[in-house]
């Protein structure tokens, strides 16, 4: 069975390289190229939806991470592999938390990229070797688990997410939180998205209220 591969990449030279890799394998079929988030979202409205998405982290109109959830909503079985020139820890962990199954450095050889695609399809996960330690270290991080006595659901927040929640509780805006933690505003936004998802909160006020009820913050 031939797998349809959608490429979301704004660099024409790298996109051409990826298309060449796919064209050279009879088990993979190039289904289309999107160069922006807007184009990618538009492509999701068309049929058939690809089986695998090779997704650039940095796009002209925003982060490729923002496309993970829309892709999975359109096709829950989709295999999403992030492509990046940098192995930024927060991006890697955010991608995995959002539902991506792979994170591959753009410096990877053509044969290596092909192997990552098949590893993701066959084993459900793939990472560039240089990024494996980042993922392992993240697993070792202490987390706080809170069990909701009503729905019996376990919500796990990382120490950083709890730290941001506490700053949020003190009425600090995202820009100020980013400055206090010496991270980008985008990183803070990514953490907040994870917090909302884990707590099933609609907004900041809702997240703070739920976190207090669950005694995650005081």
ROLUMKOL-799736 format. One record per residue (C-alpha): residue in three letters; x, y, z. Coordinates in steps of 0.02 Angstrom, whole numbers, plus 50000, padded with zeros to 5 digits. Layout:
BEGIN
alaXYZ
...
END
This chain:
BEGIN
unk500005000050000
unk500705016949949
unk500725030150087
unk500275047950042
unk501515060950106
unk501105079350127
unk502555091550143
unk502355107850237
unk503965117450206
unk504335135250149
unk506145132450094
unk506005127949908
unk507705119449903
unk507355108250052
unk505585104749989
unk506325099149823
unk507525087649916
unk506075079750012
unk505045077449854
unk506525068849771
unk506685056949919
unk504855052249907
unk504865050249718
unk506275037949733
unk505295025749842
unk503845015449772
unk503015013949943
unk502845032749966
unk501885045149861
unk502055064049866
unk500305071149887
unk500645089849894
unk501665104449958
unk501105118550072
unk502275133050109
unk501275141650247
unk500095137350388
unk498645144750289
unk499005133750138
unk499165118450249
unk497495121750333
unk496685123950163
unk497415107350105
unk496605098550254
unk494905103150181
unk495265093050026
unk495225074149999
unk496135062950016
unk497085068650171
unk498875062450176
unk499445048150288
unk501085056550337
unk501485074850362
unk503265081350353
unk503045097650447
unk504285112050458
unk504345119850632
unk504645137450570
unk503415143850439
unk503215161550371
unk501535164150456
unk501895155550621
unk502455139550704
unk502175122750623
unk501735116350796
unk500065125350779
unk499595113450638
unk499785097350737
unk498075097750819
unk497115102950661
unk497955088950564
unk497515075950696
unk495745082550705
unk495555080550518
unk496395063450519
unk496715055550691
unk497805041950615
unk498985054450532
unk500845052350564
unk501665069250595
unk503555071650588
unk504275088750630
unk505765095150532
unk506945108150605
unk508665115750590
unk508745117450780
unk508425104350912
unk507575116251033
unk507035106751188
unk505375115851210
unk504895113251029
unk505285094751038
unk504285091851196
unk502845102851137
unk502765093350973
unk502675076651063
unk501385083051188
unk500315089451046
unk500315072750956
unk501795072350836
unk502725055650829
unk504385061950764
unk505635076150765
unk507015075850636
unk508465087650605
unk508555094850430
unk510385090550423
unk509895072150415
unk510425063050256
unk509165058150122
unk509295039950173
unk509085044850355
unk507505054750320
unk506785039850229
unk507205028650376
unk506375040750497
unk504775040350393
unk504705021350396
unk505165020650581
unk503705032350619
unk502535021650514
unk503135004950583
unk503525009150765
unk502495024750800
unk503965035850847
unk505605042550779
unk506915055150834
unk508575061050766
unk509945052650872
unk510555069450937
unk508835073051011
unk508545056651103
unk509405062551264
unk508265077751271
unk506735066451266
unk507455054451396
unk507915068651514
unk506145075551499
unk505425058751551
unk506525059251707
unk505865076251761
unk504795076051919
unk502955079551886
unk501455083251995
unk499935072351973
unk498225077252034
unk496735065552030
unk495015073052006
unk493855063952126
unk492355067252015
unk492965061451844
unk494425050951908
unk495585058851779
unk497435061651808
unk498175078251751
unk500055079451746
unk500895096351739
unk502765099151727
unk503655110151855
unk503835123851723
unk501975123451683
unk501565125051868
unk502805139451883
unk501945148551740
unk500235145151817
unk500805153251978
unk501445168551885
unk499805169051789
unk498865168651954
unk499845184052008
unk499155193151854
unk500785193751756
unk500495194851565
unk501355182451448
unk502675195151394
unk503145198551575
unk503195179851616
unk504345176851467
unk505515190451531
unk505505183651709
unk505895165951651
unk507135171451517
unk506175162551379
unk505225168551225
unk503395173751230
unk503085159551105
unk503785146951230
unk502625153651365
unk501155152251245
unk501615134151207
unk501655130051394
unk499975138451418
unk499205128351276
unk499835112551360
unk499115118251527
unk497405122051450
unk497385105051364
unk497895095251518
unk496685104351633
unk495325105251499
unk495235123951531
unk494485136651411
unk495585151451459
unk496775158251590
unk495455161851721
unk494735144451698
unk496465136451711
unk496855145651873
unk495175140851946
unk495365122351901
unk497165121951964
unk496605129152132
unk495195116652148
unk496415102552115
unk497665110452236
unk498995111552101
unk499215129752152
unk498625139152307
END
